[in-house]
Structure formats: C-alpha cells, structure tokens
Amino acid sequence: MATVGDVLRLGADHHAAGRFDEAMALYRLVLRADPPNSDAWRLLGKAAERAGHRKLALMCLQRWAALCPADAVAFADLGGLLAQEGESAKAAASYGAAVRCNPLMAQAAFQRAMLLYRMGAAVPAAAAFRMSILAAPDQAMAYINRGAALQAAGCPDQAAVCLARGCRLAPDALPGAINSALVAAAGGRHRDAERSGRRVVFLSPDAVQGYDILASTHVQQGDVQRGLALYDLALRIDPENGGLRVNRGVARLLAGELAGGWDDLFARWAVDPPLRATALLELPRWSGGNVPAGRLLVWGETGVGDEILFASLVPDLVEAGIACVVECDARLVPLLERSLPGVEVIARPGDPAASFLPPRCADVTAQVPASDLPRHLRRTAASFAFQRAYLVADSDKVRALRRRTGDAGLRIGISWRSAASTARSLPLAQLTATLAPLLEPAGGRLISLQYGVAEEERAVGGLVHELGVDPIADLDGFAALVAAVDLVVTVDNTTAHVAGGLGVPGWVLLPFVPAWFWGMEAGRTPWYPSLRLFRQSRPGDWGGVLAAVSSALAERLASQDKGPRAADGGG
C-alpha cells in the first residue's frame, strides 16, 4: 500500500515534469488523508502558482505558514506571492516574519526593504536594508538602495556613505551611479553629481538619464548653455521624452529663451498632469484666441507665489475682451477680487480632482491653466512692454498699519527665509546686521514680512513684528502689510511676488542659480518692474549680496536726505 510519502513523491515527479494538474490531484489526495501535512500544502501552493491558480496558491501558502510558524522559508515564499498580487503591506509583513524566524535570511530582509521603500516608508526601509546588510555584508544593491532610502528620509550624509560603499562593491551598477548623482545634486554637491553623471553615461551611453543628470548639474553650476546642449543631445536620442523636454524648458526660460521654453514646458501636461487638469478635461482647452461664447476659466495650481505671478497676465485677457473666471487658492480670493475688476474670482475646491464649478459659472466654455498663459501672451521680451503691477491692497488696512509704525523715516519690510529651499534663505542675523546700522541713525524701522517666524527670531532686537497679520492665513492682510512699507528686502519667496504684484519697491536677494522667472543675469525682472535683483556671484555667497545691498541702502538714504525718494526702490 502506498504511503503518504509515496504519494507526495509521485506528485513531486509530475510537478517537476510540468504536469501540474496531476501533481495537484495527488497533493489534494494527501491532504484528505492528512490535513495538517505542511509539505502537501507547500507543494500544492507551488503547483497552483505555476498553473496560474493564484488564489489557490495564496491560500495554500498561508496555510503552510500557519502550520509552520517558525519556518522562515514559508513566510518568505508567502511574501513573494503577496508582492506579486500587489498586496505590498501584507507582503512586507510576511517578509518581516521570515526575518524574525531567521535573521540571516538576507534576501527576505532585502525584499521587505524594497517593498517599504516603494510604499514611501523611507525610515523603516533604511532600517530593513541595514538588516539585509548585516546578514550579507557584501550586497552592493542593499547599500545602494539603503542610500536612496536614507536620502528620502532626510539623511543625505549617511546616504552618501552607503552609496559610496555600494559603488565600491559594484562599480558597474547603474543604480549606484544614478542614485549617487541624485543624492549629490540634492545636497548641492554639483561637481560630485557631475562625476556620477558621467559614470551613468559611461555605463549606459544609449540611455538619456545620464545626459539629463549632467545637463541639470551644469545648469545648477550656472553653465546654462552647456546644460541646454546636453538636453538637446538627450532629446536627439529620445525625442518623445516629455520629462526631458520639461527640464529643458525650465533651463530655456532661465536663459531667456521664452518661446522655446514655454513650448517645452507644455510637455508636462502629458508627463505628469495635476489632478485639476484631469478633472477639467470636459472643458475645451483655450488655444490663445477669442472665446466666442461664454467665459474662460483660468485656474491656478499650488504655490501662492506662482499664482500671483501668472495672474498678472489676466488683465491682458480682459483687455482682449475675454470674460474670465479665475480659480485660485482660497486665501487669495479677497486680494484678487479687488485687483481684477470685472473678473469673477472663486476658490479652488479642496479636492483638486473635483470637476464641479459653482452654478454661477455654468457659462464657462473653455479652460486654461494660469501657468500656460505665458505660452500665448509672453513669448518674447517685447511682449512684457505693458507688464504692470496689478495687485491692489486694502487701503484702509494699509493706512492703519502705517499709523502703527508712527513717523518712521523709512519703513523696510524684510523676509529672510524660503520654505521651498534652504539655498534661497539666509540667516536673519546677517540681514539685520547689514540693514540696521544704516537704518537706525536715519530713524527708519525694520518690519518683519516673514511667515513662520521662529521664537528666537522674534527676540531679535530692532525688528517690528505685526502680530495682527498672519502672513500665511491672511494673505489680504499680508498684502496690506507689504504695501504699508516703503521698501521690501526679501529672499525669493512669496513676499517677493506680493511686493512685485503690488508695485512696492523691492530688492530681491537671489542665490547663484535662481528660479527661472528671475533669469540669470539682469538686475531687473520684466515680470515685476518695481523689483531690483541682487545676485550671488558664486554659490552660497550671501556676503557679496549683502555688501551690494548695504551700498544701495546707503545711496538710497543719502538721496532721501536730498529730496523725495525714488519711486522704483533706489534703482
């Protein structure tokens, strides 16, 4: 008489020969005779997986793991099948159980780490990669991927160390070179990023990623033309690559190539359209001409500064006879309603995927993202000839705020930090040390225009904080505060856009490679005629910028002693 073992061996023979149905029938026969037989559950699960019966395979592997709670292989195999089924969280948990059963199971630890990383859990992923490395210290990809996870977790120095180790273990590993370049670039180590980018090109000369990395590093080092040449080369290799076109578009705008830049940036709608664009697909997109029937919806995207910048083109539409509805951040509605007469301004819905518009906007027959307006309206430098300040602050609030500062000789509003980038920010102490010694003898005052002020910054002497205005929540009040000063001195942040939109004289302190709308060289920007630009001559050189600001302020105060102040902020 055949034993359970005999039947299992016969089933295994069919299994090895690819006769999965016959094998599964024999495994089931064993399980009818011996339901807790873990080998039969394991083999039935494996045969079912090979035969394409995924649900059956999953049930069998789960039963196997339940019968063998100390079997690392059972949990690892179950994790693999769960991952294939898209059950990432359950798969990561199963791989975790495998590692608890056998801490030296390096592959299970690695697969768990990869799942966690793809799920966006960077810190647990980095810890899991470390477990994999402890189990098998020569795993190059564990070091490389741990470096990527550490970078995502905000630990760039540790990331660089891990990536360097991984690249030493596997110098020809393309992911190591790519991640090394990206981590170096994110940390501002552009020469290191360039070296790694060259390594990417060497390892994969027919792929565009290396050229994209190199182009970006050259742009970030101020060599925009060389970066553009590399983007052109990459696009010859892959002409349909929308991401490359978008990157080249930003570089072109930075270089002043307006028409080509806007045309390249248009590719982003195919690469990564925002949810709002998808929600509004039923409305025809404006192509730059008349809107013969109904109104045009101009909708903004996230970023208050960008919304202010692009809304400066709405008056062009009104002058062309196009009736508009502007959809924007709810905090901007009062300010834009006052500033854009004849235009209905509505708040962007809390859910950007919502396709509805208020009933009063039923006559909207076309739509355009505000960021796409320049592609039609600002294709050349000459098209900025009539660019004007357009924001209008609440005059009653402005007068009240000016009264609170008394008879100050010169009110200078300052902002020193950008939430978007540490490279755009400078220490408050440096800025006040530049301005206060000149301003105080002249009877002037420094007024904070900074949002998100830290407690230690509030303690800085000689700086007035207007506690009645929240620069984040109350943008209409903030605009009045900006309008109440005589001069704004700010880094590149929302304050700069508000000052420029209002036409308040302002000095903008820029990093070596600024955002595209400031350009690379000029002392003025056509977007905001009232603003003067002070640029770093080399990366991180705020000292040179502040020296120029000090000289300009001394000139401004000297000319003020002789007569009325210049309307444009001191040239």
Beta strands, then each sheet from edge to edge (+ up, - down):
strand 1: 295-299
strand 2: 324-328
strand 3: 344-347
strand 4: 364-369
strand 5: 411-415
strand 6: 445-448
strand 7: 463-464
strand 8: 487-491
strand 9: 506-510
strand 10: 524-525
strand 11: 528-535
sheet 1: 3+ 2+ 1+ 4+
sheet 2: 7+ 6+ 5+ 8+ 9+ 11+ 10-
end
